[in-house]
Amino acid sequence: MGRTIELPDDLYERARAWIERNGGFSSVEELVSFLIEEFISEDEDVDYSEEEEEEIKERLRKLGYL
């Protein structure tokens, strides 16, 4: 299924509070996965499906970037 990554308690709580204020993610795990994927993909040519691209755009809109 996946791996477990440990975060300092204060960072986890800040991420959880950020999600509550800004939305766009259902959990800290989803936010962390998204951020890692975005960070790593900057070095790669990634071809997103149309559905994935729309999901990313919607998340960025909710975050105020678009």
mmCIF file as gemmi writes it, N, C-alpha and C atoms, coordinates in Angstrom:
data_model
loop_
_atom_site.group_PDB
_atom_site.id
_atom_site.type_symbol
_atom_site.label_atom_id
_atom_site.label_alt_id
_atom_site.label_comp_id
_atom_site.label_asym_id
_atom_site.label_entity_id
_atom_site.label_seq_id
_atom_site.pdbx_PDB_ins_code
_atom_site.Cartn_x
_atom_site.Cartn_y
_atom_site.Cartn_z
_atom_site.occupancy
_atom_site.B_iso_or_equiv
_atom_site.pdbx_formal_charge
_atom_site.auth_seq_id
_atom_site.auth_asym_id
_atom_site.pdbx_PDB_model_num
ATOM 1 N N . MET Axp A 1 ? 0.815 -1.187 0 1 0 ? 1 A 1
ATOM 2 C CA . MET Axp A 1 ? 0 0 0 1 0 ? 1 A 1
ATOM 3 C C . MET Axp A 1 ? 0.856 1.247 0 1 0 ? 1 A 1
ATOM 4 N N . GLY Axp A 2 ? 1.77 1.366 0.862 1 0 ? 2 A 1
ATOM 5 C CA . GLY Axp A 2 ? 2.6 2.554 0.933 1 0 ? 2 A 1
ATOM 6 C C . GLY Axp A 2 ? 3.594 2.427 2.058 1 0 ? 2 A 1
ATOM 7 N N . ARG Axp A 3 ? 4.255 3.49 2.311 1 0 ? 3 A 1
ATOM 8 C CA . ARG Axp A 3 ? 5.262 3.551 3.369 1 0 ? 3 A 1
ATOM 9 C C . ARG Axp A 3 ? 4.823 4.544 4.423 1 0 ? 3 A 1
ATOM 10 N N . THR Axp A 4 ? 5.364 4.391 5.595 1 0 ? 4 A 1
ATOM 11 C CA . THR Axp A 4 ? 5.111 5.323 6.681 1 0 ? 4 A 1
ATOM 12 C C . THR Axp A 4 ? 6.286 6.282 6.771 1 0 ? 4 A 1
ATOM 13 N N . ILE Axp A 5 ? 5.972 7.569 6.843 1 0 ? 5 A 1
ATOM 14 C CA . ILE Axp A 5 ? 6.991 8.598 7.009 1 0 ? 5 A 1
ATOM 15 C C . ILE Axp A 5 ? 6.679 9.342 8.297 1 0 ? 5 A 1
ATOM 16 N N . GLU Axp A 6 ? 7.675 9.501 9.134 1 0 ? 6 A 1
ATOM 17 C CA . GLU Axp A 6 ? 7.47 10.214 10.388 1 0 ? 6 A 1
ATOM 18 C C . GLU Axp A 6 ? 7.747 11.696 10.192 1 0 ? 6 A 1
ATOM 19 N N . LEU Axp A 7 ? 6.883 12.509 10.788 1 0 ? 7 A 1
ATOM 20 C CA . LEU Axp A 7 ? 7.047 13.957 10.785 1 0 ? 7 A 1
ATOM 21 C C . LEU Axp A 7 ? 7.093 14.435 12.221 1 0 ? 7 A 1
ATOM 22 N N . PRO Axp A 8 ? 7.826 15.497 12.485 1 0 ? 8 A 1
ATOM 23 C CA . PRO Axp A 8 ? 7.763 16.073 13.829 1 0 ? 8 A 1
ATOM 24 C C . PRO Axp A 8 ? 6.321 16.487 14.133 1 0 ? 8 A 1
ATOM 25 N N . ASP Axp A 9 ? 5.913 16.32 15.384 1 0 ? 9 A 1
ATOM 26 C CA . ASP Axp A 9 ? 4.536 16.632 15.768 1 0 ? 9 A 1
ATOM 27 C C . ASP Axp A 9 ? 4.131 18.051 15.392 1 0 ? 9 A 1
ATOM 28 N N . ASP Axp A 10 ? 5.023 19.022 15.601 1 0 ? 10 A 1
ATOM 29 C CA . ASP Axp A 10 ? 4.663 20.404 15.311 1 0 ? 10 A 1
ATOM 30 C C . ASP Axp A 10 ? 4.438 20.626 13.811 1 0 ? 10 A 1
ATOM 31 N N . LEU Axp A 11 ? 5.228 19.983 12.964 1 0 ? 11 A 1
ATOM 32 C CA . LEU Axp A 11 ? 5.053 20.115 11.52 1 0 ? 11 A 1
ATOM 33 C C . LEU Axp A 11 ? 3.741 19.471 11.078 1 0 ? 11 A 1
ATOM 34 N N . TYR Axp A 12 ? 3.444 18.307 11.634 1 0 ? 12 A 1
ATOM 35 C CA . TYR Axp A 12 ? 2.189 17.632 11.313 1 0 ? 12 A 1
ATOM 36 C C . TYR Axp A 12 ? 0.999 18.513 11.686 1 0 ? 12 A 1
ATOM 37 N N . GLU Axp A 13 ? 1.036 19.096 12.869 1 0 ? 13 A 1
ATOM 38 C CA . GLU Axp A 13 ? -0.066 19.947 13.321 1 0 ? 13 A 1
ATOM 39 C C . GLU Axp A 13 ? -0.185 21.205 12.478 1 0 ? 13 A 1
ATOM 40 N N . ARG Axp A 14 ? 0.939 21.782 12.069 1 0 ? 14 A 1
ATOM 41 C CA . ARG Axp A 14 ? 0.893 22.953 11.186 1 0 ? 14 A 1
ATOM 42 C C . ARG Axp A 14 ? 0.278 22.586 9.842 1 0 ? 14 A 1
ATOM 43 N N . ALA Axp A 15 ? 0.64 21.418 9.307 1 0 ? 15 A 1
ATOM 44 C CA . ALA Axp A 15 ? 0.078 20.973 8.028 1 0 ? 15 A 1
ATOM 45 C C . ALA Axp A 15 ? -1.423 20.706 8.167 1 0 ? 15 A 1
ATOM 46 N N . ARG Axp A 16 ? -1.828 20.075 9.253 1 0 ? 16 A 1
ATOM 47 C CA . ARG Axp A 16 ? -3.242 19.796 9.488 1 0 ? 16 A 1
ATOM 48 C C . ARG Axp A 16 ? -4.04 21.09 9.591 1 0 ? 16 A 1
ATOM 49 N N . ALA Axp A 17 ? -3.503 22.064 10.325 1 0 ? 17 A 1
ATOM 50 C CA . ALA Axp A 17 ? -4.173 23.357 10.473 1 0 ? 17 A 1
ATOM 51 C C . ALA Axp A 17 ? -4.244 24.085 9.13 1 0 ? 17 A 1
ATOM 52 N N . TRP Axp A 18 ? -3.192 23.987 8.342 1 0 ? 18 A 1
ATOM 53 C CA . TRP Axp A 18 ? -3.176 24.624 7.022 1 0 ? 18 A 1
ATOM 54 C C . TRP Axp A 18 ? -4.267 24.037 6.136 1 0 ? 18 A 1
ATOM 55 N N . ILE Axp A 19 ? -4.423 22.712 6.163 1 0 ? 19 A 1
ATOM 56 C CA . ILE Axp A 19 ? -5.463 22.042 5.374 1 0 ? 19 A 1
ATOM 57 C C . ILE Axp A 19 ? -6.837 22.527 5.824 1 0 ? 19 A 1
ATOM 58 N N . GLU Axp A 20 ? -7.051 22.647 7.125 1 0 ? 20 A 1
ATOM 59 C CA . GLU Axp A 20 ? -8.347 23.118 7.633 1 0 ? 20 A 1
ATOM 60 C C . GLU Axp A 20 ? -8.661 24.528 7.147 1 0 ? 20 A 1
ATOM 61 N N . ARG Axp A 21 ? -7.641 25.387 7.086 1 0 ? 21 A 1
ATOM 62 C CA . ARG Axp A 21 ? -7.848 26.769 6.639 1 0 ? 21 A 1
ATOM 63 C C . ARG Axp A 21 ? -8.022 26.869 5.131 1 0 ? 21 A 1
ATOM 64 N N . ASN Axp A 22 ? -7.26 26.095 4.379 1 0 ? 22 A 1
ATOM 65 C CA . ASN Axp A 22 ? -7.187 26.277 2.934 1 0 ? 22 A 1
ATOM 66 C C . ASN Axp A 22 ? -7.909 25.222 2.107 1 0 ? 22 A 1
ATOM 67 N N . GLY Axp A 23 ? -8.142 24.055 2.675 1 0 ? 23 A 1
ATOM 68 C CA . GLY Axp A 23 ? -8.815 22.986 1.938 1 0 ? 23 A 1
ATOM 69 C C . GLY Axp A 23 ? -7.959 22.434 0.817 1 0 ? 23 A 1
ATOM 70 N N . GLY Axp A 24 ? -8.608 21.673 -0.052 1 0 ? 24 A 1
ATOM 71 C CA . GLY Axp A 24 ? -7.918 21.107 -1.206 1 0 ? 24 A 1
ATOM 72 C C . GLY Axp A 24 ? -7.313 19.737 -0.972 1 0 ? 24 A 1
ATOM 73 N N . PHE Axp A 25 ? -7.176 19.346 0.28 1 0 ? 25 A 1
ATOM 74 C CA . PHE Axp A 25 ? -6.604 18.047 0.615 1 0 ? 25 A 1
ATOM 75 C C . PHE Axp A 25 ? -7.432 17.436 1.727 1 0 ? 25 A 1
ATOM 76 N N . SER Axp A 26 ? -7.556 16.112 1.698 1 0 ? 26 A 1
ATOM 77 C CA . SER Axp A 26 ? -8.37 15.44 2.698 1 0 ? 26 A 1
ATOM 78 C C . SER Axp A 26 ? -7.571 15.012 3.92 1 0 ? 26 A 1
ATOM 79 N N . SER Axp A 27 ? -6.234 15.062 3.821 1 0 ? 27 A 1
ATOM 80 C CA . SER Axp A 27 ? -5.405 14.633 4.938 1 0 ? 27 A 1
ATOM 81 C C . SER Axp A 27 ? -3.996 15.181 4.782 1 0 ? 27 A 1
ATOM 82 N N . VAL Axp A 28 ? -3.24 15.115 5.869 1 0 ? 28 A 1
ATOM 83 C CA . VAL Axp A 28 ? -1.837 15.516 5.813 1 0 ? 28 A 1
ATOM 84 C C . VAL Axp A 28 ? -1.085 14.588 4.867 1 0 ? 28 A 1
ATOM 85 N N . GLU Axp A 29 ? -1.426 13.312 4.883 1 0 ? 29 A 1
ATOM 86 C CA . GLU Axp A 29 ? -0.76 12.354 4.005 1 0 ? 29 A 1
ATOM 87 C C . GLU Axp A 29 ? -0.956 12.731 2.53 1 0 ? 29 A 1
ATOM 88 N N . GLU Axp A 30 ? -2.168 13.146 2.184 1 0 ? 30 A 1
ATOM 89 C CA . GLU Axp A 30 ? -2.44 13.543 0.804 1 0 ? 30 A 1
ATOM 90 C C . GLU Axp A 30 ? -1.634 14.792 0.439 1 0 ? 30 A 1
ATOM 91 N N . LEU Axp A 31 ? -1.553 15.753 1.337 1 0 ? 31 A 1
ATOM 92 C CA . LEU Axp A 31 ? -0.764 16.963 1.11 1 0 ? 31 A 1
ATOM 93 C C . LEU Axp A 31 ? 0.706 16.619 0.921 1 0 ? 31 A 1
ATOM 94 N N . VAL Axp A 32 ? 1.256 15.79 1.786 1 0 ? 32 A 1
ATOM 95 C CA . VAL Axp A 32 ? 2.669 15.414 1.696 1 0 ? 32 A 1
ATOM 96 C C . VAL Axp A 32 ? 2.943 14.68 0.383 1 0 ? 32 A 1
ATOM 97 N N . SER Axp A 33 ? 2.078 13.761 0.003 1 0 ? 33 A 1
ATOM 98 C CA . SER Axp A 33 ? 2.262 13.038 -1.259 1 0 ? 33 A 1
ATOM 99 C C . SER Axp A 33 ? 2.251 13.994 -2.445 1 0 ? 33 A 1
ATOM 100 N N . PHE Axp A 34 ? 1.313 14.926 -2.433 1 0 ? 34 A 1
ATOM 101 C CA . PHE Axp A 34 ? 1.212 15.914 -3.507 1 0 ? 34 A 1
ATOM 102 C C . PHE Axp A 34 ? 2.481 16.762 -3.584 1 0 ? 34 A 1
ATOM 103 N N . LEU Axp A 35 ? 2.944 17.259 -2.445 1 0 ? 35 A 1
ATOM 104 C CA . LEU Axp A 35 ? 4.13 18.111 -2.435 1 0 ? 35 A 1
ATOM 105 C C . LEU Axp A 35 ? 5.371 17.37 -2.899 1 0 ? 35 A 1
ATOM 106 N N . ILE Axp A 36 ? 5.538 16.135 -2.46 1 0 ? 36 A 1
ATOM 107 C CA . ILE Axp A 36 ? 6.689 15.344 -2.898 1 0 ? 36 A 1
ATOM 108 C C . ILE Axp A 36 ? 6.625 15.116 -4.402 1 0 ? 36 A 1
ATOM 109 N N . GLU Axp A 37 ? 5.463 14.749 -4.897 1 0 ? 37 A 1
ATOM 110 C CA . GLU Axp A 37 ? 5.305 14.507 -6.337 1 0 ? 37 A 1
ATOM 111 C C . GLU Axp A 37 ? 5.615 15.771 -7.128 1 0 ? 37 A 1
ATOM 112 N N . GLU Axp A 38 ? 5.104 16.911 -6.687 1 0 ? 38 A 1
ATOM 113 C CA . GLU Axp A 38 ? 5.359 18.172 -7.381 1 0 ? 38 A 1
ATOM 114 C C . GLU Axp A 38 ? 6.834 18.531 -7.349 1 0 ? 38 A 1
ATOM 115 N N . PHE Axp A 39 ? 7.461 18.363 -6.215 1 0 ? 39 A 1
ATOM 116 C CA . PHE Axp A 39 ? 8.875 18.693 -6.064 1 0 ? 39 A 1
ATOM 117 C C . PHE Axp A 39 ? 9.733 17.806 -6.958 1 0 ? 39 A 1
ATOM 118 N N . ILE Axp A 40 ? 9.485 16.52 -6.925 1 0 ? 40 A 1
ATOM 119 C CA . ILE Axp A 40 ? 10.271 15.573 -7.711 1 0 ? 40 A 1
ATOM 120 C C . ILE Axp A 40 ? 10.019 15.752 -9.203 1 0 ? 40 A 1
ATOM 121 N N . SER Axp A 41 ? 8.782 16.009 -9.575 1 0 ? 41 A 1
ATOM 122 C CA . SER Axp A 41 ? 8.443 16.097 -10.994 1 0 ? 41 A 1
ATOM 123 C C . SER Axp A 41 ? 9.046 17.321 -11.67 1 0 ? 41 A 1
ATOM 124 N N . GLU Axp A 42 ? 9.538 18.292 -10.886 1 0 ? 42 A 1
ATOM 125 C CA . GLU Axp A 42 ? 10.197 19.445 -11.494 1 0 ? 42 A 1
ATOM 126 C C . GLU Axp A 42 ? 11.426 19.016 -12.28 1 0 ? 42 A 1
ATOM 127 N N . ASP Axp A 43 ? 12.034 17.893 -11.917 1 0 ? 43 A 1
ATOM 128 C CA . ASP Axp A 43 ? 13.224 17.394 -12.593 1 0 ? 43 A 1
ATOM 129 C C . ASP Axp A 43 ? 12.902 16.367 -13.674 1 0 ? 43 A 1
ATOM 130 N N . GLU Axp A 44 ? 11.65 16.036 -13.83 1 0 ? 44 A 1
ATOM 131 C CA . GLU Axp A 44 ? 11.259 14.989 -14.769 1 0 ? 44 A 1
ATOM 132 C C . GLU Axp A 44 ? 10.246 15.526 -15.764 1 0 ? 44 A 1
ATOM 133 N N . ASP Axp A 45 ? 10.205 14.908 -16.921 1 0 ? 45 A 1
ATOM 134 C CA . ASP Axp A 45 ? 9.12 15.186 -17.85 1 0 ? 45 A 1
ATOM 135 C C . ASP Axp A 45 ? 7.973 14.264 -17.482 1 0 ? 45 A 1
ATOM 136 N N . VAL Axp A 46 ? 6.914 14.825 -16.952 1 0 ? 46 A 1
ATOM 137 C CA . VAL Axp A 46 ? 5.771 14.032 -16.513 1 0 ? 46 A 1
ATOM 138 C C . VAL Axp A 46 ? 4.598 14.325 -17.43 1 0 ? 46 A 1
ATOM 139 N N . ASP Axp A 47 ? 3.998 13.285 -17.941 1 0 ? 47 A 1
ATOM 140 C CA . ASP Axp A 47 ? 2.801 13.426 -18.749 1 0 ? 47 A 1
ATOM 141 C C . ASP Axp A 47 ? 1.611 13.047 -17.882 1 0 ? 47 A 1
ATOM 142 N N . TYR Axp A 48 ? 0.844 14.067 -17.467 1 0 ? 48 A 1
ATOM 143 C CA . TYR Axp A 48 ? -0.352 13.831 -16.677 1 0 ? 48 A 1
ATOM 144 C C . TYR Axp A 48 ? -1.523 13.541 -17.595 1 0 ? 48 A 1
ATOM 145 N N . SER Axp A 49 ? -2.404 12.673 -17.139 1 0 ? 49 A 1
ATOM 146 C CA . SER Axp A 49 ? -3.638 12.454 -17.877 1 0 ? 49 A 1
ATOM 147 C C . SER Axp A 49 ? -4.468 13.726 -17.767 1 0 ? 49 A 1
ATOM 148 N N . GLU Axp A 50 ? -5.448 13.869 -18.622 1 0 ? 50 A 1
ATOM 149 C CA . GLU Axp A 50 ? -6.308 15.052 -18.578 1 0 ? 50 A 1
ATOM 150 C C . GLU Axp A 50 ? -6.984 15.165 -17.209 1 0 ? 50 A 1
ATOM 151 N N . GLU Axp A 51 ? -7.416 14.029 -16.666 1 0 ? 51 A 1
ATOM 152 C CA . GLU Axp A 51 ? -8.066 14.01 -15.351 1 0 ? 51 A 1
ATOM 153 C C . GLU Axp A 51 ? -7.099 14.459 -14.253 1 0 ? 51 A 1
ATOM 154 N N . GLU Axp A 52 ? -5.857 13.958 -14.28 1 0 ? 52 A 1
ATOM 155 C CA . GLU Axp A 52 ? -4.864 14.35 -13.282 1 0 ? 52 A 1
ATOM 156 C C . GLU Axp A 52 ? -4.551 15.842 -13.389 1 0 ? 52 A 1
ATOM 157 N N . GLU Axp A 53 ? -4.428 16.322 -14.599 1 0 ? 53 A 1
ATOM 158 C CA . GLU Axp A 53 ? -4.133 17.735 -14.809 1 0 ? 53 A 1
ATOM 159 C C . GLU Axp A 53 ? -5.256 18.622 -14.263 1 0 ? 53 A 1
ATOM 160 N N . GLU Axp A 54 ? -6.509 18.226 -14.48 1 0 ? 54 A 1
ATOM 161 C CA . GLU Axp A 54 ? -7.633 18.998 -13.96 1 0 ? 54 A 1
ATOM 162 C C . GLU Axp A 54 ? -7.66 18.975 -12.439 1 0 ? 54 A 1
ATOM 163 N N . GLU Axp A 55 ? -7.327 17.825 -11.848 1 0 ? 55 A 1
ATOM 164 C CA . GLU Axp A 55 ? -7.287 17.719 -10.392 1 0 ? 55 A 1
ATOM 165 C C . GLU Axp A 55 ? -6.209 18.648 -9.821 1 0 ? 55 A 1
ATOM 166 N N . ILE Axp A 56 ? -5.054 18.682 -10.456 1 0 ? 56 A 1
ATOM 167 C CA . ILE Axp A 56 ? -3.971 19.563 -10.014 1 0 ? 56 A 1
ATOM 168 C C . ILE Axp A 56 ? -4.392 21.024 -10.142 1 0 ? 56 A 1
ATOM 169 N N . LYS Axp A 57 ? -4.998 21.373 -11.266 1 0 ? 57 A 1
ATOM 170 C CA . LYS Axp A 57 ? -5.457 22.749 -11.462 1 0 ? 57 A 1
ATOM 171 C C . LYS Axp A 57 ? -6.489 23.142 -10.41 1 0 ? 57 A 1
ATOM 172 N N . GLU Axp A 58 ? -7.399 22.238 -10.097 1 0 ? 58 A 1
ATOM 173 C CA . GLU Axp A 58 ? -8.422 22.53 -9.096 1 0 ? 58 A 1
ATOM 174 C C . GLU Axp A 58 ? -7.784 22.753 -7.722 1 0 ? 58 A 1
ATOM 175 N N . ARG Axp A 59 ? -6.809 21.928 -7.375 1 0 ? 59 A 1
ATOM 176 C CA . ARG Axp A 59 ? -6.123 22.1 -6.102 1 0 ? 59 A 1
ATOM 177 C C . ARG Axp A 59 ? -5.392 23.441 -6.06 1 0 ? 59 A 1
ATOM 178 N N . LEU Axp A 60 ? -4.736 23.787 -7.157 1 0 ? 60 A 1
ATOM 179 C CA . LEU Axp A 60 ? -4.031 25.065 -7.205 1 0 ? 60 A 1
ATOM 180 C C . LEU Axp A 60 ? -4.987 26.244 -7.127 1 0 ? 60 A 1
ATOM 181 N N . ARG Axp A 61 ? -6.171 26.107 -7.729 1 0 ? 61 A 1
ATOM 182 C CA . ARG Axp A 61 ? -7.193 27.156 -7.626 1 0 ? 61 A 1
ATOM 183 C C . ARG Axp A 61 ? -7.623 27.335 -6.174 1 0 ? 61 A 1
ATOM 184 N N . LYS Axp A 62 ? -7.868 26.221 -5.487 1 0 ? 62 A 1
ATOM 185 C CA . LYS Axp A 62 ? -8.294 26.28 -4.084 1 0 ? 62 A 1
ATOM 186 C C . LYS Axp A 62 ? -7.216 26.888 -3.206 1 0 ? 62 A 1
ATOM 187 N N . LEU Axp A 63 ? -5.975 26.72 -3.608 1 0 ? 63 A 1
ATOM 188 C CA . LEU Axp A 63 ? -4.862 27.286 -2.842 1 0 ? 63 A 1
ATOM 189 C C . LEU Axp A 63 ? -4.6 28.745 -3.224 1 0 ? 63 A 1
ATOM 190 N N . GLY Axp A 64 ? -5.271 29.229 -4.262 1 0 ? 64 A 1
ATOM 191 C CA . GLY Axp A 64 ? -5.123 30.614 -4.664 1 0 ? 64 A 1
ATOM 192 C C . GLY Axp A 64 ? -4.009 30.873 -5.66 1 0 ? 64 A 1
ATOM 193 N N . TYR Axp A 65 ? -3.459 29.82 -6.251 1 0 ? 65 A 1
ATOM 194 C CA . TYR Axp A 65 ? -2.38 30 -7.213 1 0 ? 65 A 1
ATOM 195 C C . TYR Axp A 65 ? -2.886 30.244 -8.632 1 0 ? 65 A 1
ATOM 196 N N . LEU Axp A 66 ? -4.115 29.871 -8.917 1 0 ? 66 A 1
ATOM 197 C CA . LEU Axp A 66 ? -4.692 30.08 -10.252 1 0 ? 66 A 1
ATOM 198 C C . LEU Axp A 66 ? -5.951 30.889 -10.145 1 0 ? 66 A 1
